[in-house]
Amino acid sequence: MTRVLVVDDEPQIVRALVISLKARGYEVDSAPDGATALALALAARRRPDVVVLDLGLPDVDGVDVIRELRGRTRVPILVLSARHSSDEKVGALDAGADDYVTKPFGMDELLARLRAAVRRAEPAGGDGAAGVVETEAFTVDLAAKRVNRDGRDVRLTPTEWHLLEVLVRNAGRLVGRKELLQEVWGPSYGTETNYLRVYMAQLRRKLEADPSHPRHFVTEPGMGYRFQR
């Protein structure tokens, strides 16, 4: 059973989410502040499968909670916030969030995005096309879902891995922005190009020898992205 950690200091929102999630078969924990959220998220006994996180917490900014979580776990993080600006969204994604929903929100949309975040974190099933893809800078093992650079494993979030996997499986082919968004985040996405910019920058920082002049993750302006060995 999927366990969800809801982090929000608004009791009515927490109550609505807990009722809706439990009605759909999820196990739910809740936290009213960042300190409690971190304690619950990192506790082995009740470790969540996905975190729904408000940014406006009473004790610490939610972006700092994202950074702390991302430094210690790959758990999917879905931001739920009243902050609407593009800079706020990019800041949360850049810190390691997997998706961003603004308040007020529709419960159906939130649940769909939560399901998509959980799916991205699930281990892939057997795939006859899986194999090892090598470049001069790094190696991608599609079957094991591992990336190695300079003899050491590179730690990727579920969303970073999914983006990498789609590009690597389409090596040499231009993958359009809409296609990439829908493959990684789900069919309801198609215009959130800031997601791609943030996550491509993160992949380049982790894998490219010179992230400012990428050799393997190439942007085709106005169209999409291409993986080159």
C-alpha positions as CSV (number, residue, x, y, z in Angstrom):
1,M,0.0,0.0,0.0
2,T,1.3,3.4,-1.0
3,R,2.1,5.7,2.0
4,V,1.7,9.5,1.5
5,L,3.1,12.2,3.8
6,V,1.1,15.4,3.7
7,V,3.0,18.4,4.9
8,D,0.8,21.5,5.4
9,D,-0.1,23.9,8.3
10,E,-3.7,24.4,7.1
11,P,-5.8,21.9,9.0
12,Q,-8.7,22.1,6.5
13,I,-6.4,21.2,3.6
14,V,-4.8,18.4,5.5
15,R,-8.2,17.0,6.5
16,A,-9.5,17.1,2.9
17,L,-6.4,15.4,1.6
18,V,-6.3,12.7,4.3
19,I,-10.0,11.8,3.7
20,S,-9.6,11.7,-0.1
21,L,-6.4,9.7,0.0
22,K,-7.6,7.2,2.5
23,A,-10.8,6.7,0.5
24,R,-8.6,5.7,-2.4
25,G,-6.6,3.1,-0.5
26,Y,-3.5,5.2,0.5
27,E,-2.0,5.2,3.9
28,V,-1.5,8.8,5.1
29,D,0.7,10.6,7.6
30,S,0.6,14.3,8.1
31,A,3.0,17.0,9.5
32,P,2.2,20.6,10.3
33,D,5.8,21.9,9.9
34,G,9.1,21.2,8.3
35,A,10.8,19.6,11.4
36,T,8.0,17.0,11.8
37,A,8.0,16.4,8.1
38,L,11.7,15.6,8.0
39,A,11.5,13.3,11.1
40,L,8.6,11.3,9.5
41,A,10.0,11.2,6.0
42,L,13.4,9.9,7.2
43,A,12.1,7.5,9.8
44,A,12.6,3.9,8.6
45,R,9.4,2.6,10.2
46,R,7.0,4.9,8.4
47,R,9.0,6.1,5.4
48,P,6.6,7.6,2.8
49,D,6.4,6.6,-0.9
50,V,5.6,10.2,-1.9
51,V,5.5,13.6,-0.1
52,V,2.9,16.3,-0.7
53,L,4.5,19.5,0.6
54,D,3.3,23.0,1.1
55,L,6.1,25.6,0.8
56,G,4.7,28.1,3.3
57,L,5.5,26.3,6.6
58,P,5.6,28.0,10.0
59,D,9.2,26.9,11.0
60,V,11.2,26.7,7.7
61,D,10.7,27.4,4.1
62,G,9.4,24.4,2.1
63,V,12.3,24.7,-0.4
64,D,14.7,24.0,2.4
65,V,12.8,20.9,3.3
66,I,13.0,19.8,-0.3
67,R,16.8,20.3,-0.3
68,E,17.2,18.4,3.0
69,L,15.0,15.5,1.7
70,R,16.7,15.3,-1.6
71,G,20.1,15.1,0.0
72,R,19.0,12.0,1.8
73,T,16.3,10.2,-0.1
74,R,14.9,9.8,-3.6
75,V,11.2,9.9,-2.5
76,P,9.0,11.8,-5.0
77,I,8.1,15.3,-3.8
78,L,4.9,17.0,-5.0
79,V,4.7,20.6,-4.1
80,L,1.3,22.0,-3.2
81,S,1.5,25.8,-2.7
82,A,-0.2,29.1,-3.1
83,R,2.9,30.6,-4.6
84,H,2.1,31.1,-8.3
85,S,5.2,32.8,-9.8
86,S,7.4,31.1,-12.3
87,D,10.5,31.8,-10.2
88,E,8.9,30.0,-7.2
89,K,8.1,27.0,-9.3
90,V,11.5,26.8,-10.9
91,G,13.1,27.3,-7.4
92,A,11.2,24.3,-6.0
93,L,11.9,22.1,-9.0
94,D,15.6,23.1,-9.0
95,A,15.8,22.1,-5.3
96,G,14.5,18.6,-6.2
97,A,10.7,18.7,-6.3
98,D,9.1,16.4,-8.9
99,D,6.0,18.4,-9.6
100,Y,4.2,21.6,-8.6
101,V,0.5,22.2,-8.0
102,T,-0.8,25.6,-7.1
103,K,-3.6,26.4,-4.6
104,P,-6.5,26.4,-5.0
105,F,-6.4,23.0,-6.6
106,G,-8.7,20.4,-8.0
107,M,-8.6,17.1,-6.1
108,D,-8.7,15.0,-9.2
109,E,-5.8,16.8,-10.8
110,L,-3.7,16.5,-7.6
111,L,-4.4,12.8,-7.3
112,A,-3.5,12.3,-11.0
113,R,-0.2,14.0,-10.5
114,L,0.4,12.1,-7.3
115,R,-0.2,8.8,-9.1
116,A,2.2,9.9,-11.9
117,A,4.9,10.7,-9.3
118,V,4.6,7.3,-7.7
119,R,4.7,5.6,-11.1
120,R,8.0,7.4,-12.0
121,A,9.5,6.0,-8.8
122,E,8.5,2.4,-9.3
123,P,11.1,-0.1,-10.6
124,A,10.8,-0.8,-14.3
125,G,9.6,-4.2,-15.4
126,G,11.6,-6.5,-17.7
127,D,12.4,-4.9,-21.0
128,G,14.0,-6.7,-23.9
129,A,15.4,-3.4,-25.1
130,A,17.2,-2.7,-21.8
131,G,20.9,-2.7,-21.9
132,V,24.0,-0.7,-21.2
133,V,24.7,2.6,-23.0
134,E,28.2,4.0,-22.8
135,T,29.6,7.4,-23.5
136,E,33.1,8.7,-22.9
137,A,31.8,10.5,-19.8
138,F,29.3,8.1,-18.2
139,T,27.5,4.7,-18.5
140,V,23.8,4.1,-18.2
141,D,22.5,0.6,-17.2
142,L,18.9,0.7,-18.3
143,A,18.1,-2.7,-16.7
144,A,19.6,-1.9,-13.3
145,K,18.5,1.8,-13.4
146,R,22.0,2.9,-12.6
147,V,24.3,5.6,-13.9
148,N,28.1,5.5,-13.4
149,R,30.5,8.3,-13.9
150,D,34.3,8.1,-13.2
151,G,33.8,4.8,-11.5
152,R,31.1,6.0,-9.1
153,D,27.4,5.7,-9.2
154,V,25.5,9.0,-9.8
155,R,22.5,9.6,-7.6
156,L,19.5,10.6,-9.7
157,T,16.0,11.4,-8.5
158,P,13.1,9.3,-10.0
159,T,12.2,12.2,-12.4
160,E,15.8,12.7,-13.5
161,W,16.1,9.0,-14.2
162,H,12.9,8.9,-16.2
163,L,13.9,11.8,-18.3
164,L,17.4,10.3,-18.9
165,E,15.8,7.0,-19.8
166,V,13.4,8.4,-22.4
167,L,16.3,10.3,-24.0
168,V,18.7,7.4,-24.0
169,R,16.1,4.9,-25.4
170,N,15.7,7.4,-28.2
171,A,19.4,8.0,-28.8
172,G,20.1,10.2,-31.8
173,R,16.4,11.1,-32.3
174,L,14.9,14.5,-31.6
175,V,12.4,14.1,-28.8
176,G,9.8,17.0,-28.9
177,R,9.1,19.0,-25.8
178,K,5.5,17.9,-25.6
179,E,6.3,14.3,-26.1
180,L,9.0,14.4,-23.4
181,L,6.7,16.1,-20.9
182,Q,4.0,13.6,-21.5
183,E,6.4,10.6,-21.3
184,V,7.9,11.7,-18.0
185,W,5.2,13.6,-16.2
186,G,2.0,12.3,-17.8
187,P,-0.6,12.9,-20.6
188,S,-2.0,16.0,-18.9
189,Y,1.3,17.9,-19.5
190,G,2.4,19.6,-22.6
191,T,3.2,23.3,-21.9
192,E,5.4,23.1,-18.7
193,T,8.6,23.7,-20.6
194,N,10.2,25.2,-17.5
195,Y,10.2,21.6,-16.0
196,L,12.4,20.5,-18.9
197,R,14.8,23.4,-18.6
198,V,15.3,22.7,-14.9
199,Y,15.7,19.0,-15.2
200,M,17.9,19.1,-18.2
201,A,20.2,21.5,-16.4
202,Q,20.3,19.0,-13.5
203,L,21.2,16.1,-15.7
204,R,23.9,18.1,-17.4
205,R,25.4,19.2,-14.0
206,K,25.6,15.6,-12.9
207,L,26.7,13.9,-16.2
208,E,28.3,16.3,-18.7
209,A,32.0,17.1,-18.5
210,D,31.1,20.8,-19.3
211,P,27.5,21.4,-18.5
212,S,27.6,24.9,-20.1
213,H,28.6,23.2,-23.4
214,P,26.7,19.9,-23.4
215,R,27.9,17.2,-25.7
216,H,25.4,14.4,-24.9
217,F,22.2,16.3,-23.9
218,V,21.6,18.7,-26.8
219,T,18.9,21.3,-27.0
220,E,17.2,21.8,-30.3
221,P,15.9,25.4,-29.8
222,G,12.1,25.6,-30.0
223,M,11.7,21.9,-30.7
224,G,13.1,19.6,-28.0
225,Y,16.1,17.6,-26.9
226,R,18.4,15.0,-28.3
227,F,20.7,12.4,-26.6
228,Q,24.0,11.9,-28.4
229,R,26.7,9.4,-27.4
